[in-house]
């Protein structure tokens, strides 16, 4: 089924879906997950850039600065 909605209709439908999803008592119910799928079909989320790889942490070596003499 393909709906041909203009911008005002799409905005109204999106607003209603977001209100229903945000105010629902059971946010992980099947009904809400179906409404989320419909919302993502109307307005897909922009693709995010992948996260950079984590930096490698190496503790400082003792010999790098020398040992203190006491």
mmCIF file as Biopython writes it, N, C-alpha, C and O atoms, coordinates in Angstrom:
data_model
#
loop_
_atom_site.group_PDB
_atom_site.id
_atom_site.type_symbol
_atom_site.label_atom_id
_atom_site.label_alt_id
_atom_site.label_comp_id
_atom_site.label_asym_id
_atom_site.label_entity_id
_atom_site.label_seq_id
_atom_site.pdbx_PDB_ins_code
_atom_site.Cartn_x
_atom_site.Cartn_y
_atom_site.Cartn_z
_atom_site.occupancy
_atom_site.B_iso_or_equiv
_atom_site.auth_seq_id
_atom_site.auth_asym_id
_atom_site.pdbx_PDB_model_num
ATOM 1   N N  . UNK A ? 1  ? 0.839  -1.162 0.000  1.0 0.0 1  A 1 
ATOM 2   C CA . UNK A ? 1  ? 0.000  0.000  0.000  1.0 0.0 1  A 1 
ATOM 3   C C  . UNK A ? 1  ? 0.894  1.238  0.000  1.0 0.0 1  A 1 
ATOM 4   O O  . UNK A ? 1  ? 1.807  1.365  0.816  1.0 0.0 1  A 1 
ATOM 5   N N  . UNK A ? 2  ? 0.619  2.118  -0.904 1.0 0.0 2  A 1 
ATOM 6   C CA . UNK A ? 2  ? 1.427  3.324  -1.015 1.0 0.0 2  A 1 
ATOM 7   C C  . UNK A ? 2  ? 0.540  4.536  -0.765 1.0 0.0 2  A 1 
ATOM 8   O O  . UNK A ? 2  ? -0.394 4.794  -1.525 1.0 0.0 2  A 1 
ATOM 9   N N  . UNK A ? 3  ? 0.827  5.275  0.289  1.0 0.0 3  A 1 
ATOM 10  C CA . UNK A ? 3  ? 0.061  6.475  0.603  1.0 0.0 3  A 1 
ATOM 11  C C  . UNK A ? 3  ? 0.732  7.679  -0.044 1.0 0.0 3  A 1 
ATOM 12  O O  . UNK A ? 3  ? 1.953  7.832  0.015  1.0 0.0 3  A 1 
ATOM 13  N N  . UNK A ? 4  ? -0.055 8.506  -0.642 1.0 0.0 4  A 1 
ATOM 14  C CA . UNK A ? 4  ? 0.464  9.743  -1.233 1.0 0.0 4  A 1 
ATOM 15  C C  . UNK A ? 4  ? -0.014 10.896 -0.361 1.0 0.0 4  A 1 
ATOM 16  O O  . UNK A ? 4  ? -1.116 11.416 -0.539 1.0 0.0 4  A 1 
ATOM 17  N N  . UNK A ? 5  ? 0.834  11.285 0.583  1.0 0.0 5  A 1 
ATOM 18  C CA . UNK A ? 5  ? 0.477  12.350 1.520  1.0 0.0 5  A 1 
ATOM 19  C C  . UNK A ? 5  ? 1.248  13.611 1.175  1.0 0.0 5  A 1 
ATOM 20  O O  . UNK A ? 5  ? 2.409  13.559 0.769  1.0 0.0 5  A 1 
ATOM 21  N N  . UNK A ? 6  ? 0.582  14.746 1.342  1.0 0.0 6  A 1 
ATOM 22  C CA . UNK A ? 6  ? 1.319  16.000 1.159  1.0 0.0 6  A 1 
ATOM 23  C C  . UNK A ? 6  ? 2.067  16.312 2.458  1.0 0.0 6  A 1 
ATOM 24  O O  . UNK A ? 6  ? 1.967  15.559 3.427  1.0 0.0 6  A 1 
ATOM 25  N N  . UNK A ? 7  ? 2.804  17.402 2.480  1.0 0.0 7  A 1 
ATOM 26  C CA . UNK A ? 7  ? 3.659  17.726 3.631  1.0 0.0 7  A 1 
ATOM 27  C C  . UNK A ? 7  ? 2.860  17.947 4.913  1.0 0.0 7  A 1 
ATOM 28  O O  . UNK A ? 7  ? 3.269  17.494 5.982  1.0 0.0 7  A 1 
ATOM 29  N N  . UNK A ? 8  ? 1.739  18.631 4.815  1.0 0.0 8  A 1 
ATOM 30  C CA . UNK A ? 8  ? 0.925  18.890 6.011  1.0 0.0 8  A 1 
ATOM 31  C C  . UNK A ? 8  ? 0.362  17.601 6.590  1.0 0.0 8  A 1 
ATOM 32  O O  . UNK A ? 8  ? 0.342  17.422 7.808  1.0 0.0 8  A 1 
ATOM 33  N N  . UNK A ? 9  ? -0.091 16.709 5.731  1.0 0.0 9  A 1 
ATOM 34  C CA . UNK A ? 9  ? -0.622 15.439 6.197  1.0 0.0 9  A 1 
ATOM 35  C C  . UNK A ? 9  ? 0.470  14.581 6.826  1.0 0.0 9  A 1 
ATOM 36  O O  . UNK A ? 9  ? 0.246  13.929 7.846  1.0 0.0 9  A 1 
ATOM 37  N N  . UNK A ? 10 ? 1.635  14.585 6.222  1.0 0.0 10 A 1 
ATOM 38  C CA . UNK A ? 10 ? 2.761  13.821 6.769  1.0 0.0 10 A 1 
ATOM 39  C C  . UNK A ? 10 ? 3.165  14.356 8.124  1.0 0.0 10 A 1 
ATOM 40  O O  . UNK A ? 10 ? 3.418  13.578 9.045  1.0 0.0 10 A 1 
ATOM 41  N N  . UNK A ? 11 ? 3.231  15.682 8.267  1.0 0.0 11 A 1 
ATOM 42  C CA . UNK A ? 11 ? 3.589  16.284 9.553  1.0 0.0 11 A 1 
ATOM 43  C C  . UNK A ? 11 ? 2.551  15.972 10.629 1.0 0.0 11 A 1 
ATOM 44  O O  . UNK A ? 11 ? 2.907  15.695 11.775 1.0 0.0 11 A 1 
ATOM 45  N N  . UNK A ? 12 ? 1.277  16.016 10.265 1.0 0.0 12 A 1 
ATOM 46  C CA . UNK A ? 12 ? 0.227  15.718 11.234 1.0 0.0 12 A 1 
ATOM 47  C C  . UNK A ? 12 ? 0.283  14.261 11.668 1.0 0.0 12 A 1 
ATOM 48  O O  . UNK A ? 12 ? 0.134  13.962 12.853 1.0 0.0 12 A 1 
ATOM 49  N N  . UNK A ? 13 ? 0.495  13.362 10.731 1.0 0.0 13 A 1 
ATOM 50  C CA . UNK A ? 13 ? 0.597  11.947 11.058 1.0 0.0 13 A 1 
ATOM 51  C C  . UNK A ? 13 ? 1.826  11.671 11.913 1.0 0.0 13 A 1 
ATOM 52  O O  . UNK A ? 13 ? 1.761  10.899 12.870 1.0 0.0 13 A 1 
ATOM 53  N N  . UNK A ? 14 ? 2.935  12.295 11.572 1.0 0.0 14 A 1 
ATOM 54  C CA . UNK A ? 14 ? 4.160  12.127 12.352 1.0 0.0 14 A 1 
ATOM 55  C C  . UNK A ? 14 ? 3.962  12.648 13.781 1.0 0.0 14 A 1 
ATOM 56  O O  . UNK A ? 14 ? 4.372  11.989 14.736 1.0 0.0 14 A 1 
ATOM 57  N N  . UNK A ? 15 ? 3.352  13.797 13.932 1.0 0.0 15 A 1 
ATOM 58  C CA . UNK A ? 15 ? 3.111  14.380 15.252 1.0 0.0 15 A 1 
ATOM 59  C C  . UNK A ? 15 ? 2.229  13.464 16.103 1.0 0.0 15 A 1 
ATOM 60  O O  . UNK A ? 15 ? 2.504  13.253 17.284 1.0 0.0 15 A 1 
ATOM 61  N N  . UNK A ? 16 ? 1.175  12.923 15.501 1.0 0.0 16 A 1 
ATOM 62  C CA . UNK A ? 16 ? 0.283  12.025 16.235 1.0 0.0 16 A 1 
ATOM 63  C C  . UNK A ? 16 ? 0.987  10.733 16.631 1.0 0.0 16 A 1 
ATOM 64  O O  . UNK A ? 16 ? 0.821  10.249 17.750 1.0 0.0 16 A 1 
ATOM 65  N N  . UNK A ? 17 ? 1.765  10.180 15.721 1.0 0.0 17 A 1 
ATOM 66  C CA . UNK A ? 17 ? 2.495  8.944  16.043 1.0 0.0 17 A 1 
ATOM 67  C C  . UNK A ? 17 ? 3.492  9.180  17.168 1.0 0.0 17 A 1 
ATOM 68  O O  . UNK A ? 17 ? 3.602  8.365  18.084 1.0 0.0 17 A 1 
ATOM 69  N N  . UNK A ? 18 ? 4.213  10.286 17.105 1.0 0.0 18 A 1 
ATOM 70  C CA . UNK A ? 18 ? 5.182  10.584 18.169 1.0 0.0 18 A 1 
ATOM 71  C C  . UNK A ? 18 ? 4.484  10.779 19.517 1.0 0.0 18 A 1 
ATOM 72  O O  . UNK A ? 18 ? 4.991  10.338 20.548 1.0 0.0 18 A 1 
ATOM 73  N N  . UNK A ? 19 ? 3.336  11.431 19.511 1.0 0.0 19 A 1 
ATOM 74  C CA . UNK A ? 19 ? 2.583  11.625 20.759 1.0 0.0 19 A 1 
ATOM 75  C C  . UNK A ? 19 ? 2.134  10.289 21.335 1.0 0.0 19 A 1 
ATOM 76  O O  . UNK A ? 19 ? 2.267  10.048 22.534 1.0 0.0 19 A 1 
ATOM 77  N N  . UNK A ? 20 ? 1.608  9.434  20.491 1.0 0.0 20 A 1 
ATOM 78  C CA . UNK A ? 20 ? 1.154  8.115  20.947 1.0 0.0 20 A 1 
ATOM 79  C C  . UNK A ? 20 ? 2.329  7.301  21.484 1.0 0.0 20 A 1 
ATOM 80  O O  . UNK A ? 20 ? 2.231  6.692  22.549 1.0 0.0 20 A 1 
ATOM 81  N N  . UNK A ? 21 ? 3.440  7.293  20.747 1.0 0.0 21 A 1 
ATOM 82  C CA . UNK A ? 21 ? 4.613  6.505  21.146 1.0 0.0 21 A 1 
ATOM 83  C C  . UNK A ? 21 ? 5.209  7.036  22.447 1.0 0.0 21 A 1 
ATOM 84  O O  . UNK A ? 21 ? 5.536  6.254  23.340 1.0 0.0 21 A 1 
ATOM 85  N N  . UNK A ? 22 ? 5.353  8.352  22.563 1.0 0.0 22 A 1 
ATOM 86  C CA . UNK A ? 22 ? 5.994  8.942  23.747 1.0 0.0 22 A 1 
ATOM 87  C C  . UNK A ? 22 ? 5.142  8.819  25.006 1.0 0.0 22 A 1 
ATOM 88  O O  . UNK A ? 22 ? 5.689  8.716  26.104 1.0 0.0 22 A 1 
ATOM 89  N N  . UNK A ? 23 ? 3.829  8.828  24.876 1.0 0.0 23 A 1 
ATOM 90  C CA . UNK A ? 23 ? 2.960  8.818  26.048 1.0 0.0 23 A 1 
ATOM 91  C C  . UNK A ? 23 ? 2.386  7.447  26.376 1.0 0.0 23 A 1 
ATOM 92  O O  . UNK A ? 23 ? 1.538  7.329  27.260 1.0 0.0 23 A 1 
ATOM 93  N N  . UNK A ? 24 ? 2.831  6.423  25.687 1.0 0.0 24 A 1 
ATOM 94  C CA . UNK A ? 24 ? 2.276  5.098  25.934 1.0 0.0 24 A 1 
ATOM 95  C C  . UNK A ? 24 ? 2.817  4.517  27.230 1.0 0.0 24 A 1 
ATOM 96  O O  . UNK A ? 24 ? 3.965  4.751  27.609 1.0 0.0 24 A 1 
ATOM 97  N N  . UNK A ? 25 ? 1.975  3.767  27.887 1.0 0.0 25 A 1 
ATOM 98  C CA . UNK A ? 25 ? 2.343  3.183  29.176 1.0 0.0 25 A 1 
ATOM 99  C C  . UNK A ? 25 ? 3.296  1.997  29.017 1.0 0.0 25 A 1 
ATOM 100 O O  . UNK A ? 25 ? 4.094  1.709  29.909 1.0 0.0 25 A 1 
ATOM 101 N N  . UNK A ? 26 ? 3.205  1.315  27.876 1.0 0.0 26 A 1 
ATOM 102 C CA . UNK A ? 26 ? 4.035  0.144  27.620 1.0 0.0 26 A 1 
ATOM 103 C C  . UNK A ? 26 ? 4.875  0.390  26.354 1.0 0.0 26 A 1 
ATOM 104 O O  . UNK A ? 26 ? 4.470  -0.015 25.264 1.0 0.0 26 A 1 
ATOM 105 N N  . UNK A ? 27 ? 6.027  1.042  26.484 1.0 0.0 27 A 1 
ATOM 106 C CA . UNK A ? 27 ? 6.798  1.454  25.303 1.0 0.0 27 A 1 
ATOM 107 C C  . UNK A ? 27 ? 7.403  0.306  24.509 1.0 0.0 27 A 1 
ATOM 108 O O  . UNK A ? 27 ? 7.830  0.516  23.374 1.0 0.0 27 A 1 
ATOM 109 N N  . UNK A ? 28 ? 7.454  -0.901 25.066 1.0 0.0 28 A 1 
ATOM 110 C CA . UNK A ? 28 ? 8.049  -2.026 24.345 1.0 0.0 28 A 1 
ATOM 111 C C  . UNK A ? 28 ? 6.993  -3.006 23.846 1.0 0.0 28 A 1 
ATOM 112 O O  . UNK A ? 28 ? 7.317  -4.141 23.497 1.0 0.0 28 A 1 
ATOM 113 N N  . UNK A ? 29 ? 5.742  -2.577 23.810 1.0 0.0 29 A 1 
ATOM 114 C CA . UNK A ? 29 ? 4.681  -3.456 23.342 1.0 0.0 29 A 1 
ATOM 115 C C  . UNK A ? 29 ? 4.749  -3.615 21.824 1.0 0.0 29 A 1 
ATOM 116 O O  . UNK A ? 29 ? 5.389  -2.827 21.127 1.0 0.0 29 A 1 
ATOM 117 N N  . UNK A ? 30 ? 4.079  -4.644 21.335 1.0 0.0 30 A 1 
ATOM 118 C CA . UNK A ? 30 ? 4.049  -4.904 19.904 1.0 0.0 30 A 1 
ATOM 119 C C  . UNK A ? 30 ? 3.372  -3.764 19.156 1.0 0.0 30 A 1 
ATOM 120 O O  . UNK A ? 30 ? 3.805  -3.385 18.067 1.0 0.0 30 A 1 
ATOM 121 N N  . UNK A ? 31 ? 2.334  -3.231 19.727 1.0 0.0 31 A 1 
ATOM 122 C CA . UNK A ? 31 ? 1.606  -2.128 19.089 1.0 0.0 31 A 1 
ATOM 123 C C  . UNK A ? 31 ? 2.511  -0.919 18.881 1.0 0.0 31 A 1 
ATOM 124 O O  . UNK A ? 31 ? 2.493  -0.306 17.814 1.0 0.0 31 A 1 
ATOM 125 N N  . UNK A ? 32 ? 3.295  -0.577 19.886 1.0 0.0 32 A 1 
ATOM 126 C CA . UNK A ? 32 ? 4.180  0.584  19.785 1.0 0.0 32 A 1 
ATOM 127 C C  . UNK A ? 32 ? 5.331  0.314  18.814 1.0 0.0 32 A 1 
ATOM 128 O O  . UNK A ? 32 ? 5.749  1.221  18.094 1.0 0.0 32 A 1 
ATOM 129 N N  . UNK A ? 33 ? 5.841  -0.898 18.784 1.0 0.0 33 A 1 
ATOM 130 C CA . UNK A ? 33 ? 6.919  -1.195 17.834 1.0 0.0 33 A 1 
ATOM 131 C C  . UNK A ? 33 ? 6.408  -1.094 16.397 1.0 0.0 33 A 1 
ATOM 132 O O  . UNK A ? 33 ? 7.148  -0.667 15.510 1.0 0.0 33 A 1 
ATOM 133 N N  . UNK A ? 34 ? 5.157  -1.478 16.156 1.0 0.0 34 A 1 
ATOM 134 C CA . UNK A ? 34 ? 4.574  -1.331 14.821 1.0 0.0 34 A 1 
ATOM 135 C C  . UNK A ? 34 ? 4.416  0.150  14.478 1.0 0.0 34 A 1 
ATOM 136 O O  . UNK A ? 34 ? 4.691  0.558  13.350 1.0 0.0 34 A 1 
ATOM 137 N N  . UNK A ? 35 ? 3.978  0.949  15.438 1.0 0.0 35 A 1 
ATOM 138 C CA . UNK A ? 35 ? 3.848  2.391  15.190 1.0 0.0 35 A 1 
ATOM 139 C C  . UNK A ? 35 ? 5.202  3.033  14.934 1.0 0.0 35 A 1 
ATOM 140 O O  . UNK A ? 35 ? 5.304  3.957  14.127 1.0 0.0 35 A 1 
ATOM 141 N N  . UNK A ? 36 ? 6.249  2.554  15.612 1.0 0.0 36 A 1 
ATOM 142 C CA . UNK A ? 36 ? 7.604  3.069  15.358 1.0 0.0 36 A 1 
ATOM 143 C C  . UNK A ? 36 ? 8.056  2.734  13.938 1.0 0.0 36 A 1 
ATOM 144 O O  . UNK A ? 36 ? 8.675  3.561  13.268 1.0 0.0 36 A 1 
ATOM 145 N N  . UNK A ? 37 ? 7.746  1.522  13.484 1.0 0.0 37 A 1 
ATOM 146 C CA . UNK A ? 37 ? 8.094  1.138  12.119 1.0 0.0 37 A 1 
ATOM 147 C C  . UNK A ? 37 ? 7.396  2.045  11.106 1.0 0.0 37 A 1 
ATOM 148 O O  . UNK A ? 37 ? 8.000  2.464  10.119 1.0 0.0 37 A 1 
ATOM 149 N N  . UNK A ? 38 ? 6.135  2.342  11.354 1.0 0.0 38 A 1 
ATOM 150 C CA . UNK A ? 38 ? 5.391  3.239  10.466 1.0 0.0 38 A 1 
ATOM 151 C C  . UNK A ? 38 ? 6.016  4.630  10.482 1.0 0.0 38 A 1 
ATOM 152 O O  . UNK A ? 38 ? 6.150  5.266  9.437  1.0 0.0 38 A 1 
ATOM 153 N N  . UNK A ? 39 ? 6.395  5.097  11.658 1.0 0.0 39 A 1 
ATOM 154 C CA . UNK A ? 39 ? 7.033  6.411  11.774 1.0 0.0 39 A 1 
ATOM 155 C C  . UNK A ? 39 ? 8.344  6.459  10.998 1.0 0.0 39 A 1 
ATOM 156 O O  . UNK A ? 39 ? 8.644  7.458  10.344 1.0 0.0 39 A 1 
ATOM 157 N N  . UNK A ? 40 ? 9.124  5.387  11.069 1.0 0.0 40 A 1 
ATOM 158 C CA . UNK A ? 40 ? 10.397 5.352  10.335 1.0 0.0 40 A 1 
ATOM 159 C C  . UNK A ? 40 ? 10.180 5.241  8.828  1.0 0.0 40 A 1 
ATOM 160 O O  . UNK A ? 40 ? 11.036 5.651  8.044  1.0 0.0 40 A 1 
ATOM 161 N N  . UNK A ? 41 ? 9.052  4.697  8.426  1.0 0.0 41 A 1 
ATOM 162 C CA . UNK A ? 41 ? 8.741  4.657  6.997  1.0 0.0 41 A 1 
ATOM 163 C C  . UNK A ? 41 ? 8.368  6.042  6.492  1.0 0.0 41 A 1 
ATOM 164 O O  . UNK A ? 41 ? 8.676  6.403  5.357  1.0 0.0 41 A 1 
ATOM 165 N N  . UNK A ? 42 ? 7.700  6.818  7.349  1.0 0.0 42 A 1 
ATOM 166 C CA . UNK A ? 42 ? 7.304  8.171  6.958  1.0 0.0 42 A 1 
ATOM 167 C C  . UNK A ? 42 ? 8.519  9.096  6.928  1.0 0.0 42 A 1 
ATOM 168 O O  . UNK A ? 42 ? 8.766  9.778  5.934  1.0 0.0 42 A 1 
ATOM 169 N N  . UNK A ? 43 ? 9.261  9.111  8.011  1.0 0.0 43 A 1 
ATOM 170 C CA . UNK A ? 43 ? 10.446 9.959  8.142  1.0 0.0 43 A 1 
ATOM 171 C C  . UNK A ? 43 ? 11.625 9.106  8.582  1.0 0.0 43 A 1 
ATOM 172 O O  . UNK A ? 43 ? 11.843 8.939  9.782  1.0 0.0 43 A 1 
ATOM 173 N N  . UNK A ? 44 ? 12.386 8.566  7.650  1.0 0.0 44 A 1 
ATOM 174 C CA . UNK A ? 44 ? 13.535 7.758  8.063  1.0 0.0 44 A 1 
ATOM 175 C C  . UNK A ? 44 ? 14.583 8.620  8.759  1.0 0.0 44 A 1 
ATOM 176 O O  . UNK A ? 44 ? 14.774 9.787  8.416  1.0 0.0 44 A 1 
ATOM 177 N N  . UNK A ? 45 ? 15.252 8.031  9.735  1.0 0.0 45 A 1 
ATOM 178 C CA . UNK A ? 45 ? 16.305 8.750  10.452 1.0 0.0 45 A 1 
ATOM 179 C C  . UNK A ? 45 ? 17.512 8.897  9.535  1.0 0.0 45 A 1 
ATOM 180 O O  . UNK A ? 45 ? 17.797 8.001  8.740  1.0 0.0 45 A 1 
ATOM 181 N N  . UNK A ? 46 ? 18.222 10.016 9.636  1.0 0.0 46 A 1 
ATOM 182 C CA . UNK A ? 46 ? 19.417 10.170 8.804  1.0 0.0 46 A 1 
ATOM 183 C C  . UNK A ? 46 ? 20.491 9.161  9.226  1.0 0.0 46 A 1 
ATOM 184 O O  . UNK A ? 46 ? 20.604 8.799  10.397 1.0 0.0 46 A 1 
ATOM 185 N N  . UNK A ? 47 ? 21.263 8.726  8.249  1.0 0.0 47 A 1 
ATOM 186 C CA . UNK A ? 47 ? 22.316 7.777  8.558  1.0 0.0 47 A 1 
ATOM 187 C C  . UNK A ? 47 ? 23.402 8.487  9.355  1.0 0.0 47 A 1 
ATOM 188 O O  . UNK A ? 47 ? 23.786 9.619  9.058  1.0 0.0 47 A 1 
ATOM 189 N N  . UNK A ? 48 ? 23.874 7.797  10.358 1.0 0.0 48 A 1 
ATOM 190 C CA . UNK A ? 48 ? 24.919 8.367  11.201 1.0 0.0 48 A 1 
ATOM 191 C C  . UNK A ? 48 ? 26.280 7.906  10.718 1.0 0.0 48 A 1 
ATOM 192 O O  . UNK A ? 48 ? 26.426 6.823  10.152 1.0 0.0 48 A 1 
ATOM 193 N N  . UNK A ? 49 ? 27.268 8.749  10.952 1.0 0.0 49 A 1 
ATOM 194 C CA . UNK A ? 49 ? 28.628 8.354  10.614 1.0 0.0 49 A 1 
ATOM 195 C C  . UNK A ? 49 ? 29.084 7.287  11.598 1.0 0.0 49 A 1 
ATOM 196 O O  . UNK A ? 49 ? 28.729 7.341  12.776 1.0 0.0 49 A 1 
ATOM 197 N N  . UNK A ? 50 ? 29.853 6.331  11.138 1.0 0.0 50 A 1 
ATOM 198 C CA . UNK A ? 50 ? 30.326 5.310  12.078 1.0 0.0 50 A 1 
ATOM 199 C C  . UNK A ? 50 ? 31.263 5.924  13.109 1.0 0.0 50 A 1 
ATOM 200 O O  . UNK A ? 50 ? 31.980 6.888  12.840 1.0 0.0 50 A 1 
ATOM 201 N N  . UNK A ? 51 ? 31.231 5.341  14.280 1.0 0.0 51 A 1 
ATOM 202 C CA . UNK A ? 51 ? 32.091 5.846  15.346 1.0 0.0 51 A 1 
ATOM 203 C C  . UNK A ? 51 ? 33.543 5.531  15.029 1.0 0.0 51 A 1 
ATOM 204 O O  . UNK A ? 51 ? 33.840 4.498  14.430 1.0 0.0 51 A 1 
ATOM 205 N N  . UNK A ? 52 ? 34.442 6.411  15.426 1.0 0.0 52 A 1 
ATOM 206 C CA . UNK A ? 52 ? 35.857 6.119  15.174 1.0 0.0 52 A 1 
ATOM 207 C C  . UNK A ? 52 ? 36.294 4.940  16.044 1.0 0.0 52 A 1 
ATOM 208 O O  . UNK A ? 52 ? 35.713 4.695  17.101 1.0 0.0 52 A 1 
ATOM 209 N N  . UNK A ? 53 ? 37.313 4.217  15.601 1.0 0.0 53 A 1 
ATOM 210 C CA . UNK A ? 53 ? 37.765 3.091  16.413 1.0 0.0 53 A 1 
ATOM 211 C C  . UNK A ? 53 ? 38.314 3.599  17.748 1.0 0.0 53 A 1 
ATOM 212 O O  . UNK A ? 53 ? 38.851 4.705  17.821 1.0 0.0 53 A 1 
ATOM 213 N N  . UNK A ? 54 ? 38.180 2.798  18.791 1.0 0.0 54 A 1 
ATOM 214 C CA . UNK A ? 54 ? 38.678 3.248  20.096 1.0 0.0 54 A 1 
ATOM 215 C C  . UNK A ? 54 ? 40.193 3.391  20.079 1.0 0.0 54 A 1 
ATOM 216 O O  . UNK A ? 54 ? 40.900 2.634  19.413 1.0 0.0 54 A 1 
ATOM 217 N N  . UNK A ? 55 ? 40.670 4.369  20.818 1.0 0.0 55 A 1 
ATOM 218 C CA . UNK A ? 55 ? 42.106 4.599  20.899 1.0 0.0 55 A 1 
ATOM 219 C C  . UNK A ? 55 ? 42.729 3.548  21.805 1.0 0.0 55 A 1 
ATOM 220 O O  . UNK A ? 55 ? 42.146 3.132  22.806 1.0 0.0 55 A 1 
ATOM 221 N N  . UNK A ? 56 ? 43.909 3.141  21.428 1.0 0.0 56 A 1 
ATOM 222 C CA . UNK A ? 56 ? 44.611 2.143  22.220 1.0 0.0 56 A 1 
ATOM 223 C C  . UNK A ? 56 ? 45.334 2.840  23.361 1.0 0.0 56 A 1 
ATOM 224 O O  . UNK A ? 56 ? 46.092 3.785  23.145 1.0 0.0 56 A 1 
ATOM 225 N N  . UNK A ? 57 ? 45.094 2.369  24.568 1.0 0.0 57 A 1 
ATOM 226 C CA . UNK A ? 57 ? 45.736 2.950  25.736 1.0 0.0 57 A 1 
ATOM 227 C C  . UNK A ? 57 ? 46.834 2.015  26.193 1.0 0.0 57 A 1 
ATOM 228 O O  . UNK A ? 57 ? 46.613 0.822  26.403 1.0 0.0 57 A 1 
ATOM 229 N N  . UNK A ? 58 ? 48.007 2.569  26.341 1.0 0.0 58 A 1 
ATOM 230 C CA . UNK A ? 58 ? 49.121 1.800  26.880 1.0 0.0 58 A 1 
ATOM 231 C C  . UNK A ? 58 ? 49.639 2.571  28.089 1.0 0.0 58 A 1 
ATOM 232 O O  . UNK A ? 58 ? 49.937 3.760  27.980 1.0 0.0 58 A 1 
ATOM 233 N N  . UNK A ? 59 ? 49.749 1.919  29.223 1.0 0.0 59 A 1 
ATOM 234 C CA . UNK A ? 59 ? 50.264 2.626  30.398 1.0 0.0 59 A 1 
ATOM 235 C C  . UNK A ? 59 ? 51.715 3.059  30.160 1.0 0.0 59 A 1 
ATOM 236 O O  . UNK A ? 59 ? 52.447 2.399  29.422 1.0 0.0 59 A 1 
ATOM 237 N N  . UNK A ? 60 ? 52.123 4.148  30.776 1.0 0.0 60 A 1 
ATOM 238 C CA . UNK A ? 60 ? 53.493 4.623  30.564 1.0 0.0 60 A 1 
ATOM 239 C C  . UNK A ? 60 ? 54.506 3.595  31.083 1.0 0.0 60 A 1 
ATOM 240 O O  . UNK A ? 60 ? 54.299 2.933  32.100 1.0 0.0 60 A 1 
ATOM 241 N N  . UNK A ? 61 ? 55.581 3.499  30.353 1.0 0.0 61 A 1 
ATOM 242 C CA . UNK A ? 61 ? 56.627 2.566  30.765 1.0 0.0 61 A 1 
ATOM 243 C C  . UNK A ? 61 ? 57.507 3.232  31.818 1.0 0.0 61 A 1 
ATOM 244 O O  . UNK A ? 61 ? 57.728 4.442  31.778 1.0 0.0 61 A 1 
ATOM 245 N N  . UNK A ? 62 ? 57.991 2.460  32.729 1.0 0.0 62 A 1 
ATOM 246 C CA . UNK A ? 62 ? 58.822 2.996  33.808 1.0 0.0 62 A 1 
ATOM 247 C C  . UNK A ? 62 ? 60.131 3.533  33.245 1.0 0.0 62 A 1 
ATOM 248 O O  . UNK A ? 62 ? 60.617 4.565  33.708 1.0 0.0 62 A 1 
ATOM 249 N N  . UNK A ? 63 ? 60.702 2.871  32.278 1.0 0.0 63 A 1 
ATOM 250 C CA . UNK A ? 63 ? 61.992 3.259  31.745 1.0 0.0 63 A 1 
ATOM 251 C C  . UNK A ? 63 ? 61.956 4.484  30.871 1.0 0.0 63 A 1 
ATOM 252 O O  . UNK A ? 63 ? 63.016 5.002  30.521 1.0 0.0 63 A 1 
ATOM 253 N N  . UNK A ? 64 ? 60.816 4.964  30.509 1.0 0.0 64 A 1 
ATOM 254 C CA . UNK A ? 64 ? 60.731 6.097  29.600 1.0 0.0 64 A 1 
ATOM 255 C C  . UNK A ? 64 ? 61.272 7.377  30.236 1.0 0.0 64 A 1 
ATOM 256 O O  . UNK A ? 64 ? 61.913 8.170  29.547 1.0 0.0 64 A 1 
ATOM 257 N N  . UNK A ? 65 ? 61.032 7.603  31.535 1.0 0.0 65 A 1 
ATOM 258 C CA . UNK A ? 65 ? 61.487 8.818  32.201 1.0 0.0 65 A 1 
ATOM 259 C C  . UNK A ? 65 ? 62.601 8.525  33.192 1.0 0.0 65 A 1 
ATOM 260 O O  . UNK A ? 65 ? 63.202 9.451  33.735 1.0 0.0 65 A 1 
ATOM 261 N N  . UNK A ? 66 ? 62.873 7.313  33.424 1.0 0.0 66 A 1 
ATOM 262 C CA . UNK A ? 66 ? 63.913 6.956  34.384 1.0 0.0 66 A 1 
ATOM 263 C C  . UNK A ? 66 ? 63.319 6.816  35.766 1.0 0.0 66 A 1 
ATOM 264 O O  . UNK A ? 66 ? 62.248 7.349  36.059 1.0 0.0 66 A 1 
ATOM 265 N N  . UNK A ? 67 ? 64.018 6.103  36.599 1.0 0.0 67 A 1 
ATOM 266 C CA . UNK A ? 67 ? 63.535 5.912  37.955 1.0 0.0 67 A 1 
ATOM 267 C C  . UNK A ? 67 ? 64.103 6.994  38.861 1.0 0.0 67 A 1 
ATOM 268 O O  . UNK A ? 67 ? 65.192 7.516  38.625 1.0 0.0 67 A 1 
ATOM 269 N N  . UNK A ? 68 ? 63.360 7.315  39.880 1.0 0.0 68 A 1 
ATOM 270 C CA . UNK A ? 68 ? 63.830 8.317  40.832 1.0 0.0 68 A 1 
ATOM 271 C C  . UNK A ? 68 ? 64.793 7.659  41.813 1.0 0.0 68 A 1 
ATOM 272 O O  . UNK A ? 68 ? 64.584 6.525  42.246 1.0 0.0 68 A 1 
ATOM 273 N N  . UNK A ? 69 ? 65.810 8.362  42.141 1.0 0.0 69 A 1 
ATOM 274 C CA . UNK A ? 69 ? 66.740 7.875  43.158 1.0 0.0 69 A 1 
ATOM 275 C C  . UNK A ? 69 ? 66.355 8.501  44.487 1.0 0.0 69 A 1 
ATOM 276 O O  . UNK A ? 69 ? 66.082 9.699  44.567 1.0 0.0 69 A 1 
ATOM 277 N N  . UNK A ? 70 ? 66.336 7.699  45.506 1.0 0.0 70 A 1 
ATOM 278 C CA . UNK A ? 70 ? 65.963 8.201  46.815 1.0 0.0 70 A 1 
ATOM 279 C C  . UNK A ? 70 ? 67.139 8.206  47.727 1.0 0.0 70 A 1 
ATOM 280 O O  . UNK A ? 70 ? 67.018 8.601  48.887 1.0 0.0 70 A 1 
#
